[in-house]
């Protein structure tokens, strides 16, 4: 198994980050990563543990459906208890639970997620997964107990279907009738961190791009998607294309103003909206959406055990997909198959899900 780097993101962005390198289930290296160091860290799979005080974690009874629909359902179910609007939130889901069990759901502000990503960039690393610190704490066996671990100025609490990071003076209030069992042994805490790094319970990065795409459409789309049971990738493509076309017709003046902001060279055209449409149609992937979709289906079907979970085409963000597969080498086979069709596959995120691997990818021109 390839080594994994675990990074603890500090509460203060000006501080260095403690890290561990895990190989064969053991710590082979430990130290501090300095900001803007001259020598950049060695590239490897990286999992970052972030302060969880601003991450909302719930276990929800979500309706049947794909990841996009369940994320939308989670937003809709929690809309009355969230301070931030939908367009500022990212939703991540834990592993698919056993029948009848609620699903782990984590919500975080996009600005905070971007701040963590920027901090890691300053360290010279790219995270494959970001996990809130409270989900690295071992879950207790008893319903009336909370395990507690100190992370910087906060205390991470974990119970049965419960996780939160709070200020130390709020622990008793949050715990209520449950007894709090602090875990002070450094070895036990490190073992729990290693377990979380090797099998992240949730990845806050897993839906970052998709959450942005859905957020632009607000709570209305969350409500609509929450009521859907199943939707195929091709339906998503068709629905997105139709919705974009309707929005363009109904909001022509707003579109003109936005075009003038993001593409000033098109603002002087007689019809800047049509000019932008032509630019989008001319943009990669080559051959259009249908050809690229057919190539992706063929490449995925050519890899044993690989499945296409989600396909989204957004004129502003391009063509994105999520693929579940058994081995890290599978994406190389899929990429090779797409490259033969003149397309390029770029991995933007990877999540280990109990023996299966979920890869988020973008698809563009291979020229």
C-alpha positions in Angstrom: 0.0 0.0 0.0 1.3 3.5 -0.9 2.1 5.8 2.0 -0.5 8.3 3.2 0.3 11.8 4.7 -2.0 13.0 7.5 -1.9 16.8 8.1 -3.6 18.5 11.1 -4.8 22.0 9.9 -4.2 24.3 12.9 -6.9 26.7 14.1 -4.6 29.7 13.2 -3.7 29.9 9.6 -0.3 31.4 10.4 0.9 28.3 12.2 2.8 25.3 10.8 0.9 22.0 10.4 1.9 18.8 12.3 2.0 15.8 10.0 2.4 12.0 10.0 3.4 9.7 7.2 1.6 6.4 7.4 3.1 3.3 5.7 1.8 -0.3 6.2 -0.5 0.9 9.0 2.3 2.5 11.0 3.8 6.0 11.4 7.0 6.1 9.4 7.6 9.8 9.7 6.4 12.8 11.7 7.1 16.5 11.8 5.9 20.0 11.0 5.1 21.5 7.5 6.2 25.1 7.4 4.3 27.7 5.4 6.0 28.6 2.1 9.0 26.4 2.8 11.7 26.3 0.1 11.5 22.5 -0.3 8.1 21.2 -1.1 6.8 18.0 0.5 7.0 14.8 -1.5 3.8 14.1 -3.5 1.6 11.4 -2.0 -1.9 10.7 -1.0 -2.8 13.3 1.6 -5.7 13.5 4.1 -6.1 16.7 6.1 -7.9 16.9 9.5 -9.6 20.3 9.8 -11.0 22.1 12.8 -14.6 21.0 13.1 -16.2 23.8 15.0 -17.7 25.3 11.9 -18.7 22.0 10.3 -22.3 20.9 10.8 -22.5 17.1 11.2 -25.8 15.2 11.2 -27.0 11.6 10.7 -30.1 11.9 8.4 -32.7 9.6 7.1 -32.3 10.5 3.5 -34.6 9.4 0.7 -33.4 6.9 -1.9 -31.5 8.4 -4.8 -28.0 9.2 -6.1 -25.4 11.4 -4.3 -26.6 14.6 -5.9 -30.2 14.0 -4.9 -29.3 13.0 -1.3 -27.1 16.1 -1.0 -30.0 18.2 -2.1 -32.3 16.4 0.3 -29.9 17.0 3.2 -29.8 20.8 2.4 -33.6 20.9 2.3 -34.0 19.0 5.5 -31.6 21.3 7.4 -32.5 24.6 5.8 -34.3 26.0 8.9 -31.3 25.3 11.1 -28.5 26.6 8.8 -27.3 30.2 9.1 -25.8 30.3 5.6 -27.7 30.1 2.4 -27.5 27.2 0.0 -25.1 29.0 -2.4 -22.5 29.2 0.3 -22.5 25.6 1.5 -20.9 22.3 0.5 -22.5 19.0 1.4 -20.5 15.7 1.8 -21.9 12.3 2.5 -20.5 9.4 4.4 -20.5 5.8 3.3 -23.9 4.3 2.3 -25.3 2.9 5.6 -27.0 -0.4 6.2 -30.7 -0.5 5.4 -32.7 1.4 7.9 -29.8 3.4 9.3 -29.3 7.2 8.9 -26.5 8.5 6.7 -23.6 10.6 7.9 -23.9 14.1 6.4 -21.4 17.0 6.8 -22.0 20.6 5.7 -19.3 23.3 5.6 -19.1 26.8 4.2 -17.5 27.1 0.8 -15.4 30.0 1.9 -14.0 28.0 4.8 -13.3 25.0 2.6 -11.5 27.3 0.2 -9.4 28.8 3.1 -8.3 25.3 4.1 -7.4 24.5 0.6 -5.4 27.7 0.2 -3.6 26.9 3.5 -2.6 23.5 2.2 -1.5 25.1 -1.1 0.8 27.3 1.0 2.3 24.2 2.5 2.9 22.8 -0.9 0.4 19.9 -0.7 -2.9 19.0 -2.3 -5.4 17.2 -0.1 -7.3 14.1 -1.5 -9.6 14.3 1.5 -10.5 16.8 4.3 -12.1 15.3 7.4 -13.5 17.3 10.4 -11.6 16.6 13.6 -14.7 15.3 15.5 -15.1 12.4 13.1 -11.6 11.1 13.9 -12.6 10.5 17.5 -13.6 6.9 18.1 -17.4 6.3 18.4 -18.3 4.9 21.9 -20.1 1.7 22.4 -22.7 3.2 24.8 -25.5 5.6 23.8 -25.0 7.6 27.0 -21.3 8.4 26.5 -19.3 10.9 24.5 -15.6 10.4 23.8 -13.6 13.7 23.8 -10.3 14.7 22.3 -8.7 18.1 22.6 -7.7 19.7 19.2 -6.1 23.1 19.8 -8.6 25.4 21.5 -11.6 23.1 20.8 -12.8 19.8 22.2 -14.0 17.3 19.7 -16.9 15.1 20.9 -18.1 11.9 19.4 -21.2 9.8 20.4 -23.5 7.4 18.8 -24.7 9.2 15.6 -23.2 12.4 17.0 -20.1 14.5 16.4 -19.3 18.1 17.1 -16.3 20.3 18.1 -17.1 22.9 20.8 -15.3 25.3 23.1 -14.2 23.5 26.4 -16.7 25.6 28.5 -19.6 24.3 26.4 -18.8 20.6 26.7 -21.1 20.0 29.7 -24.0 21.9 28.0 -23.7 19.9 24.8 -23.2 16.6 26.6 -26.4 17.0 28.6 -27.1 13.7 30.5 -24.3 11.9 28.6 -21.1 11.3 30.5 -17.9 12.6 28.8 -14.9 10.3 28.6 -11.7 12.3 27.7 -9.1 10.4 25.6 -5.8 11.8 26.8 -3.5 9.0 25.7 -1.5 10.3 22.8 -1.1 6.8 21.4 -4.8 6.2 21.3 -5.4 9.6 19.6 -2.7 8.8 17.0 -4.2 5.4 16.3 -7.6 7.0 15.7 -6.1 9.5 13.4 -4.3 6.8 11.4 -7.6 4.9 11.1 -9.3 8.1 9.8 -6.5 8.8 7.3 -6.6 5.3 5.8 -10.5 5.2 5.6 -11.9 8.8 5.9 -15.5 8.7 7.3 -16.4 11.6 5.1 -14.6 13.8 2.6 -15.5 17.5 2.7 -13.9 17.9 -0.8 -16.0 15.2 -2.4 -18.8 17.5 -3.6 -17.0 20.9 -3.7 -17.5 21.5 -7.4 -20.9 19.9 -7.5 -22.1 21.9 -4.5 -21.1 25.1 -6.3 -23.1 24.1 -9.3 -26.2 23.3 -7.3 -25.7 26.4 -5.1 -26.1 28.7 -8.0 -29.6 27.4 -8.4 -30.5 27.9 -4.6 -33.0 26.3 -2.3 -35.6 25.9 -5.1 -33.4 23.2 -6.9 -32.7 21.6 -3.5 -36.4 21.2 -2.9 -37.0 19.8 -6.4 -34.1 17.4 -6.2 -35.0 16.2 -2.7 -38.3 14.8 -4.1 -36.6 12.8 -6.8 -36.1 9.1 -6.2 -33.7 8.3 -9.1 -32.3 10.2 -12.0 -29.9 9.0 -14.7 -26.8 10.9 -15.9 -28.3 11.5 -19.3 -31.4 13.1 -17.7 -29.1 15.3 -15.7 -27.4 16.4 -18.9 -30.7 17.1 -20.6 -32.2 18.9 -17.6 -29.2 21.1 -17.2 -29.2 22.1 -20.9 -32.9 22.9 -20.9 -32.7 24.8 -17.6 -29.7 26.9 -18.9 -31.6 27.7 -22.1 -34.7 28.8 -20.2 -32.7 30.9 -17.8 -30.9 32.6 -20.7 -34.2 33.6 -22.3 -35.8 34.8 -19.1 -32.8 36.7 -17.8 -31.3 38.2 -20.9 -30.4 41.5 -19.3 -28.8 39.8 -16.3 -26.9 37.6 -18.6 -25.6 40.6 -20.6 -24.3 42.2 -17.4 -22.6 39.0 -16.3 -21.0 38.5 -19.7 -19.7 42.0 -19.6 -18.1 41.1 -16.2 -16.5 37.8 -17.1 -15.9 38.2 -20.8 -15.5 41.9 -21.7 -14.4 41.0 -25.2 -17.9 39.7 -26.0 -19.9 42.6 -24.4 -19.5 44.8 -27.6 -21.0 42.1 -29.9 -24.5 42.7 -31.3 -25.7 39.7 -29.4 -23.3 38.9 -26.5 -25.5 36.1 -25.2 -25.4 34.2 -28.6 -21.6 35.0 -28.8 -21.1 33.3 -25.4 -23.3 30.3 -26.5 -21.0 29.9 -29.5 -17.9 30.0 -27.3 -19.4 27.4 -25.1 -20.4 25.2 -28.0 -16.8 25.6 -29.4 -15.2 24.8 -26.1 -13.9 21.3 -25.1 -14.7 18.5 -24.9 -14.4 18.0 -28.7 -17.3 16.3 -30.5 -19.9 17.7 -28.2 -21.6 16.3 -25.0 -23.1 13.2 -26.7 -19.7 12.1 -28.2 -17.9 12.7 -24.9 -20.6 10.9 -22.9 -20.5 7.9 -25.2 -16.7 7.8 -24.9 -16.9 7.9 -21.1 -19.5 5.2 -20.9 -17.4 3.0 -23.1 -14.2 3.6 -21.1 -16.0 2.9 -17.8 -17.6 -0.3 -19.1 -14.2 -1.5 -20.3 -12.9 -1.6 -16.7 -14.2 -4.5 -14.6 -16.2 -3.4 -11.6 -16.2 0.3 -12.5 -19.5 2.3 -12.4 -20.4 5.8 -13.5 -22.2 7.4 -10.5 -22.8 10.9 -11.8 -22.3 13.0 -14.9 -22.9 16.8 -15.0 -22.4 19.2 -17.9 -22.3 22.8 -16.8 -21.4 25.5 -19.4 -19.6 27.5 -16.7 -17.7 24.6 -15.2 -17.3 22.0 -18.0 -18.0 18.3 -18.0 -17.6 16.5 -14.7 -18.2 12.9 -13.5 -17.9 10.6 -10.5 -16.7 7.0 -11.0 -16.7 4.2 -8.4 -14.0 1.6 -9.0 -12.0 -1.1 -7.2 -8.3 -0.1 -7.8 -6.4 3.1 -8.0 -4.9 1.8 -11.4 -8.4 1.7 -12.9 -8.5 5.5 -13.5 -5.3 5.1 -15.7 -7.2 2.6 -17.8 -10.2 4.9 -18.1 -8.0 7.9 -18.9 -6.2 5.9 -21.6 -9.5 4.9 -23.2 -10.7 8.6 -23.2 -7.3 9.8 -24.5 -7.8 7.5 -27.5 -10.9 9.4 -28.3 -9.1 12.8 -28.1 -10.3 13.5 -24.5 -8.4 14.3 -21.3 -9.4 13.1 -17.9 -8.2 15.0 -14.8 -8.8 13.6 -11.3 -10.1 16.4 -8.9 -10.8 14.2 -5.8 -10.5 10.7 -4.5 -12.4 9.0 -1.6 -11.8 5.6 -0.1 -15.3 4.1 0.7 -14.9 0.8 2.5 -12.8 -1.0 -0.1 -14.2 0.9 -3.1 -12.7 4.1 -4.5 -14.8 7.1 -5.7 -13.0 9.4 -8.1 -14.2 12.8 -9.2 -13.0 13.8 -12.6 -13.2 16.6 -15.2 -13.3 15.8 -18.9 -11.7 18.1 -21.5 -9.9 18.2 -24.8 -6.9 16.0 -25.1 -5.4 18.3 -27.8 
